[in-house]
Amino acid sequence: MQNSKHNVIPIAPIEDVRRVRRMAITIGERRILILALEDTIVALDPTCPHWHVPSLEQGTCQQDSITCPNHGWTFSLRSGKALRGSGRIRLYSVLIADGMLCIELPDETPRWMQY
């Protein structure tokens, strides 16, 4: 089995992320949504698997889930699995180093995410 390579990308000071609570950024061709929840910070691909558009950027968060505004599909922010609807969303590893929020991104986009 081959190990996949990852890049650790510094995003913003952790205090800024906690203050704004929601931030959408672009790294290369990837759109990433960062959410500061009550007890953690998550980073995800905001593409809803229903229409394959980044509609989760406007999604509603409740506890550990996010709901797409288009058709109400809901996804776990802990596992990425659909709680309502089908499919899953991609979650990225979040690290905090020297007061900075960093995201660990794979070098390559997985085949299932290529359109």
C-alpha positions as CSV (number, residue, x, y, z in Angstrom):
1,M,0.0,0.0,0.0
2,Q,1.4,3.4,-1.0
3,N,1.3,6.3,1.5
4,S,-0.3,9.4,0.2
5,K,1.6,12.7,0.6
6,H,0.1,15.7,2.4
7,N,0.9,19.3,2.6
8,V,0.3,21.3,5.8
9,I,-1.0,24.7,4.9
10,P,-1.1,27.6,7.4
11,I,-4.4,29.4,7.1
12,A,-4.9,32.1,9.8
13,P,-4.3,32.9,13.5
14,I,-6.4,30.6,15.6
15,E,-8.0,33.5,17.4
16,D,-9.2,35.1,14.1
17,V,-10.8,31.8,13.1
18,R,-12.6,31.5,16.5
19,R,-13.7,35.1,16.2
20,V,-15.2,34.9,12.7
21,R,-16.5,31.3,13.2
22,R,-16.9,30.6,9.5
23,M,-14.5,31.3,6.7
24,A,-14.3,30.1,3.1
25,I,-10.9,30.0,1.4
26,T,-9.4,28.8,-1.9
27,I,-6.1,26.9,-2.0
28,G,-5.1,26.1,-5.5
29,E,-8.3,24.8,-7.1
30,R,-9.8,23.6,-3.8
31,R,-12.5,25.5,-2.0
32,I,-12.4,24.9,1.7
33,L,-14.9,25.9,4.4
34,I,-13.6,26.3,7.9
35,L,-16.0,26.3,10.9
36,A,-15.3,27.1,14.5
37,L,-17.7,25.0,16.5
38,E,-18.2,25.0,20.3
39,D,-15.5,22.5,21.0
40,T,-13.4,22.1,17.8
41,I,-12.6,23.5,14.4
42,V,-13.4,21.6,11.2
43,A,-12.3,22.1,7.6
44,L,-14.3,20.6,4.8
45,D,-14.9,20.6,1.1
46,P,-18.2,22.6,0.8
47,T,-19.3,20.7,-2.2
48,C,-22.7,19.0,-1.6
49,P,-22.7,15.6,-3.3
50,H,-26.3,16.3,-4.4
51,W,-25.6,18.9,-7.1
52,H,-21.8,19.0,-6.8
53,V,-21.7,22.7,-6.1
54,P,-20.2,24.5,-3.0
55,S,-23.5,25.2,-1.5
56,L,-22.4,24.1,2.0
57,E,-20.7,27.5,2.3
58,Q,-24.2,28.9,3.0
59,G,-25.2,25.8,5.0
60,T,-26.8,25.9,8.5
61,C,-24.7,24.4,11.3
62,Q,-26.4,22.7,14.3
63,Q,-24.2,21.0,16.9
64,D,-22.1,18.5,14.9
65,S,-23.8,18.8,11.5
66,I,-24.2,21.0,8.5
67,T,-27.3,21.2,6.3
68,C,-27.2,22.2,2.6
69,P,-29.6,25.1,1.9
70,N,-30.6,23.6,-1.5
71,H,-32.5,20.5,-0.5
72,G,-31.8,19.9,3.2
73,W,-29.2,17.2,2.9
74,T,-27.4,17.0,6.3
75,F,-23.9,15.8,7.0
76,S,-21.9,14.9,10.1
77,L,-19.0,17.3,10.8
78,R,-17.3,14.5,12.7
79,S,-17.4,11.8,10.0
80,G,-18.5,13.5,6.8
81,K,-21.3,10.9,6.4
82,A,-24.8,11.9,5.3
83,L,-27.3,12.0,8.1
84,R,-30.1,13.0,5.7
85,G,-29.7,12.4,1.9
86,S,-26.8,10.3,0.7
87,G,-23.1,10.4,0.1
88,R,-20.5,12.1,2.2
89,I,-18.5,15.3,2.4
90,R,-14.7,15.4,2.6
91,L,-13.2,16.6,5.9
92,Y,-9.6,17.8,6.2
93,S,-7.3,17.4,9.1
94,V,-6.9,20.5,11.2
95,L,-3.7,21.3,13.2
96,I,-2.8,24.2,15.4
97,A,0.9,25.2,15.4
98,D,2.4,28.3,17.0
99,G,-1.0,29.9,17.3
100,M,-1.9,29.3,13.6
101,L,-4.7,27.1,12.2
102,C,-3.2,24.8,9.6
103,I,-5.0,22.3,7.3
104,E,-3.4,19.1,6.1
105,L,-4.2,18.6,2.4
106,P,-3.4,15.6,0.2
107,D,-1.1,16.4,-2.8
108,E,-3.6,15.0,-5.2
109,T,-7.3,15.3,-5.6
110,P,-8.9,11.8,-5.2
111,R,-10.5,10.4,-8.3
112,W,-14.0,10.5,-6.9
113,M,-13.6,14.3,-6.5
114,Q,-12.5,14.9,-10.1
115,Y,-15.2,16.1,-12.5
